Amino acid sequence: MSAVPQVPEVIHPPAVQSAIRKIFRRVVPLFFVMFVANYMDRVNLGFAQDELRADVGLSAAAFGLGAGIFFIAYALFEVPSNILMERYGPKVWLTRIMISWGVVATAMAFVNSVEMFYALRFLLGVAEAGFFPAVIYYFSRWLPDSHRGRATSMFLMGSGTATVIVGPVSGALMEMHGIWGHAGWQWMFFIEGVFSVVLGFVVYRFLDSGIDKADWLTDEEKTGLVAVIDAEQDARDAQRGTRGRASRWKLLADPQMLLFLWIYFAINVALYAVTFWLPSIVADIGGLSSFQVGLLTSVPWLCAIAAVYLSGRVSDRIGKRRPVLMTLLVLGGCGTLLAVFVSPWAGLGALCLAAMGFKPASPIFWTIPQSYLDARAAAPGIALINSIGNLGGFVAPTAFGIIEDSTGSTKGGLVGLTVVGFLAALSVLLVRGGGRNDRVRTSPSKAPTATAPGTTPGAARTAHPGPSTA
C-alpha cells in the first residue's frame, strides 16, 4: 500500500514572514482584547441571573427568552452591518460597533421591568451585529491561508478568556451590592459596559482598514503580503474554474452553505446553553458565595482556552480541519451526557470536557468556510453563516428556561445538547473544505508581477502553486 504524500510546509518570502509576525504582534492581540470585552458584555447576564430575576420579577422562561432575544437582533442586522463595514472600512465600523454595544451594556444597569430587559437585550444584539464576521473577514484580507487557523484560534481564545475573567470579576462586582444604594448586578453591568466604551476609542487609534494604510509595515512587506493573498485567491479561482468577480448570490445559494449554517447553529446551541446556565449549575453545589461561584465557573473555560490553542495548532499543522472538528464535537457531547448522571461536583468536571469540546469547535469550524468561500463574497457569506448560526444562542437559553420551569432541572437540556453535538459531528462528514486539498501550500519562487496598494506596478510577486492533492 502506497504512503499518502505529505503536503509541504508553507515557506513565505522573508518580507511576508516579517509582515505576518507584525500582524500577530499588533492586530491579533487587539482583536483578542476586543473579543474579551465583547463576550463579557454578552454573557455576564448569567452571573446576575438570580438577583436580576428577583429584583425585576423574571421567571426562568422570561430570563431565557431575554438572554436569547439578543441573537434574534444579531441575526437580523448581521448581513446589513457587514455590507456597511465594506463601505466604511473596518476601522470606522468596528469602532462604531464596540462603542455602541458598550453604551447598551452600560444601560443594562438600569433595567426595571421585563419589557425594558427584552428591549435592551435586543438593542445589544443590534449593536454587536457584524463584529465577529468583520474580524474573520479582516483576517482573510490580511493573512495567508497558512496562518488564519492560528489567528482565528487566538482571536477566539478571547471569548474563552472572557468566560474565565467574567466569573471572578462579575462575582466580585456583584459583592458591591448596596454601595450608593445600587444592587450588585447594577454595578456589574455599569462597570463592564463602560470598559467597552473606553476600549472602543483605543481601537480607533490602533486599527487600520487595509494593508496599504498600515504605516507600521514596510513597502516591501505590503507588496509581498498582498501578492501572497492575491495568489491564493487566484489558485482558488483556478480550482473552481472561475475568474473575475464572483457572484455573491450564487455562492450564498451553494448547498454547502446549508451545512455550514446547520453545523454552526448546533455549535452555538451547545456553547451558549453551557455559557448561560453554567453559573446556575455550579450554584446547585450549594453553600457558595457569588464570588466562589464565579471562580468555579471559570474552571471549565480555563480548560477550554488550552483546548482552543492546541486544536488550532494541530489543525494548522496537519492541514485537516474536519477530523479535528468532529473530535471536538463528540468530546463536547460526551461531556454534557456525563454531566446528567453524576453529582454536582463531578458534573463540573464533565462540563470541563464539554467546554473543551464545544469552545474550540467554533474557531476550527471557521477555517473551513474561510477556505471554501470566494474572498470576494466572504464578508456577506461569513455574515450569513454567523447570523443564522447564532440563532442557536436564542434557542439554547430559551429552551433551557422552559425546561427548568417545567421540570425544575436542566438535565433534560443537557441530554438535548448531547444529541445536538453528535448530529453536528456526523454532519461534518458531508462538508467540503477544510482538508488538504483546500489548503494553498506555497514556496518562494519567481513569478509575474503584481501591484500592491501603495506601490508602483512591476513589484515582484511570489508565485503560488495550486492546491496540492493527497
N, C-alpha and C positions, 0 to 999 in steps of 0.2 A: 504494500500500500504506500503510495507516494505521500510525502510530507506536505502539509499545507504551506505554501510560500509565505515567508514573513514580509510584512509591509515595512519598508524602510522608514526610519525616523525622519521627521521634518528637520531640514537644515536650512535656515534662512540666512541671507547675507548679514554681515556684521551690523550694518546700519539698521536693518529691520530688527535684529535681535536687541539692539540698543533702544530702539523706539518701544518695543514691547516691554522691556524692563521698566522704562519710564512710565508707561501706561499702568503697569501693575503697582508702581510706587505712588502714583498721583491719582489716577481716575478710579481704579478698582477700590482702594480704601475709602474714597469719597462716597461712592455708591454704597459701600458696606455700611458706613455710618448713617447714611440716609435711610437704608432699609431697617436698621436698628430702630430708628425713631418711628418709621412708618409702621412697622409691625407692633411696636409697643403701643402706639395710639389706637391701633386696630383691635388688639386682643386684651388690653388692660381691663376691659369690661368684665372679663371672667373673675377677676380678683375683687371687684366691687359687687359681685352678684348678690350675696346675702344682704348686705347693708342697703344697697340700692333698691332691691325688691321690697325690703321692709319700709324704707322711707317714702318711696314713690307709690307703693302698692301694686307691685307686679307679680303675677303668677309665674310659675316656671315656663308655661307655654308663651306668655307675653314676653318674658325675658328672652326666650329662644327666638321668637319672631323678631324682636328688636335687634338681637345680635345678628340675625341672618339678613334683615332687610337692607343692611349695608351692601350686600352683594347684588341685590336687585338693581340698585342705583349704579353700582360698579359696572354691571353688565350693560346697562342701557347707555352709559356715557363713555365706555371704554374706546370703541372704534372712533366716534367723533373726536375724542380727546387726542387720539394718535394722529388723526388727519390734521388737526390743528398743530400738533407737535411738528409735523413735517413742514408746515407753513412757517411757523415762527422760530423753529430751531429748538434743540434740546435744552440749551442754556436758559432761555426765557421760559419755556414751557415747564420744565422740571422744577424750576424755582417757583413758578406760579402754583404748581400742584402742591409743593411742600408747604408754602406759607398758608395756602387756603385750608389744607387739612389741619394744620396746627391751630388755626383760628377756630374751626369747628370742634376740634378735640378739646380745646380750652372751654368752649361753651357748654360742653357736657357737664361741667361742674355746676351748672345752674338748672339742671333738669328738675322739674317739679310735678310732672304729670306723665301719664302713659303716652299721650299724644305728642308731647314735646320730646320724649325719649325716642319714639319712632321717627319723628321729623329730623332730629339731629343725626341719628344713625344713617338715615337716607342721605342727608347732606354730606356726611363724611364719605360715603361711597361716591357721591358726585365729585367731591374734591379730590379724592385719591385716584379716580379713574384715569388710566393711562400711564401711571408711574411705572409699574413693573414691565409692561411690554416696551415702553420707551427705553428703559435701560437695556433690555435684551436686544432691541434693535440697534442701540448705540454700540454695543459690543460687536454686532455683525458688521458695522461700518468702520470699526477701529482696530479689530483684532483678526488675525488669520484663523482659519478653522482649527488649526492645531492647538490654539490657546484659549478658545472660547469655553471649552468644558471647564477648565480650571478657573477662568474668570467668573463664569456663571456660578460655579460652586462657591467661590469665595464671596461673591455678592450675596448669594442666598444663605450663606452662613450668618449674614446679618439678622435674618429672621430667627435663626436658632440662638444666636447671641441675645437677641431681644427677649426671647422666651426665658432665657437664663436670667437676664438682668431684671426683667419686668416683675418676676416673683419677689425677690428680696426688696427691690426699690419700691414697688407698689405696696408691698406689705408694710414697709417702713413708713411710707406716706400715709397709709391707712391709720397708722398709730397716732397721727396728728389730730385725730378726732377731738373736737371741742375747742381747738385753738381758734380764737376770734369768732367763736360761735358757729363754725363750719364743721361739717361731717368729714371724716377721714377720706371717703370716696370723692368728695368735692376737691379736697387738696390734691389728691392723686391726679384727677383729670386736669386740673388747672396747671399744675407744675409741669406735667409731662407734655401738655399741649403747647405751653409757652416755649419749652425747649425746642420743639419742631419749628416754631416760627423763627426763632433766633438762628437755628441751623440753616433755614432757607436762605437767609441773607449771606451766610458764609458760602453756601453752594454757588450763588450767583458770582461771587468773587473768583472762584477757582475752576468752574466748569467751562469748557469750550464746546461749541456746537459741532465743529468739524475739524479734521486733521489740519486743514490749511490755516486754521485760526489759532493753532497751538504754538505759541511763541516759545514754549519750552522744548520743542522738537527742532532739530536742525533741518535745513532744506533737504539734505541727503536722506535723513530719516523719514521725512514726509514723503519724498518721492518713492523710496523703496517700499514703504508700508502701503501706500496707495496702489503701487504696482502689484504687490502680492495679493491684496484683497480683490483687485480687478481681475487678476489672472485666475483666481479661484472661481469667480463668477463666470468667466469665460469657459472654464472647464465644466461647470455645471450646465451651461448652455449647450456645450458640445455633447455632453452625455444625454441630455434630453432632446437634442436636435432642434433647439430653439435659439434664435438670435434676435437682437434688437429688444425693444421694450416688451416685457411680458404682460399678458392680460391678467390683471388682478382678479377679475371676476371668474375667469377660468380656473385660476389656482384655488380660489376660495370654494369652488364647486367640486374640487377634487375629492373623490371618496375617502382618500387618506385623511382629509380634514375631519371627517366624521369620527374616525378612530382617534385622532388627536383630541378632539373635543370630549369624547367619552372618557378616555384614559385620564385626562387632566381633571375632568369633573370628578371621577372616582377618587383620585389622589386628594382633592380638596375636601370631599365629603369626609374622608378618613382623618385628614390632618386637622381640619377645623373642629371636628367633633372632639378630638383629643384636646385641642388647644383650649376651647371654651369651657369644657367640662372637667378638665384635669383638676383645677383647684377644688371643685366640689367633691370629686372622687377622693382627693387627698384629705379633705376635711372630714370625710367619713371615718378616718382613722380614729379621730376623737382626741380631745384634750390638747389641741394645738392652738396657739395664738395666730393672728393674721400673718405675722412675720415668719413664724415657723412653717405655716402652710406655704408661704411664698418660697421659702428656702427649699422645702421638699419638692415643690412643683418644678423647681429649676433642674432637678437631678436628671429626669428623662431628656431634657433639652441639652444638657451638657454632653450626654452620651450621643445625642443626635448631631451635635456640632462635629465631633470626631468622625462620625459616620459620613457626614456631608463631605468633609475634606478628603477622607480616604477613598470614598466612592468616586469622587471627581478625578482624583489622581489615577485610580485604577482604570476608569473608563477611557481617559486620555491615553494611557499607556498601551492598553490592548486594542484600542481603536474600535471597540464594540460597545454600544450603548444598551442594546436591547437585553442581553443576558443580565447585565448589572441591574437594569430597571426591574426586570421580572423577579430577580432575587430579593430586591428591596421590598417589593410589594407583597411577596409571600411572607417575608420576615415580619412586616407590619401586621398582616392578617393573623399570623400565629400569635403575636403579642397581644392583640385585642381579644383573641379567643381564650388565651390563657388567663387573662385578667378576669374573665367571667367566673372561673371556678376556684379561685384562690382567695386567701384572706386579703384585707386591705393593704397590709404591708407587702405581701408577696405580689399583690396586684400592682403596686408601684413599680416593682421590678419588671413585671410583664409589660407595663406601659413604657418602660425604658426601651424594651425591644420594639414596641410599636412605633415609638418616636424615631428610633434608629432605622426603621424601615420606611415609614411614610415621609419623614422630613427630607432625606436625601433623594427620594424618588422624584421630587419636583425639579431640582437642578439637572438631574440626569435626563429626565423627560425633555427639558427644553433644548438640549443639544440636538435632539432628533428633528424637530421642526426647523431649527436653525439650518441644519444641513440639507433638509429636504426642500424648503421653500425658496423660491427665487428671491434674491436680495431686493429686487425692485418691487416686490409685493410683500416683503417681510413685515413691514410695520402694520398694515391692516390685517395680515394673516395672523401674526402673533397676537394682536389685539383681540381678534375674534376668538381665538383659542382661549386666551386668558379670561375674556369677559364671560363666555358661556361656561367654560370650565369652572370659573369661580362661583357659579351658581351653586356648586357643591357646598360652598360656605353658607349659603342660605338654607339648603336642605338639611345639613347636619345639625346645627343648633336648634332649628325649628323642630325637627323630628325628635331629637333628644328631649326637648322640653315637653313635648306632647307625651312621649313615653314615660317620663318621670312623673308627670301629673296623673297619668293613667295607672301606673304600676307602682309608683313610689321607689323605683330603682332605674338605674341606667344600664343594667345588664343586657336587656333586650337590644339596646342601641349598640352595645359592644359586639354582640353577635352579628348584627347587621353590617358593622364595619368589617368584620372578618370576611363575610361573603363578598362585599364590595372589593376588598383588596385582592381576593383570589380571582374574581372575574376580570379585574383590570389586568392582572398578571397574564391571564390566558389571552386577553385581547392584544397584548404586546406582540404575540406571535404573528399577528396579521399585519403589523406595521412595516412599511418600507422606510428606510432611512435609519441612520444611527449605527450602521455597520461599516466594515472595512471598505466596501465599495462606495461608501458615501463620504469617506474622508479624502481630502485632497492633499496627498503627500508630495512634498516638494524638496528640491535640492537646487543650489545656486547654479545657474548657467547663463550663457549669453542669450539674448532674445531681442525681439523687436522693441522699438521704443514706445514709451507711453508718456502722457502728460499728466503730472500730478498737480493738484491745486497749489497755486502759488509758485509754480516752476515754469520754465520755458519748455516748449516742445523739444523732443530729442533726448530727454532724460532717460538714463538706462533703465530698462525694465527686466525684472527677473522672470524667466520662463517657468511655468509650472506644467508638468505633465498632467494628463487627465487622471481621473481617479483610478487607483490600482485595483486589480482584481485578485481575489484569493483563489 
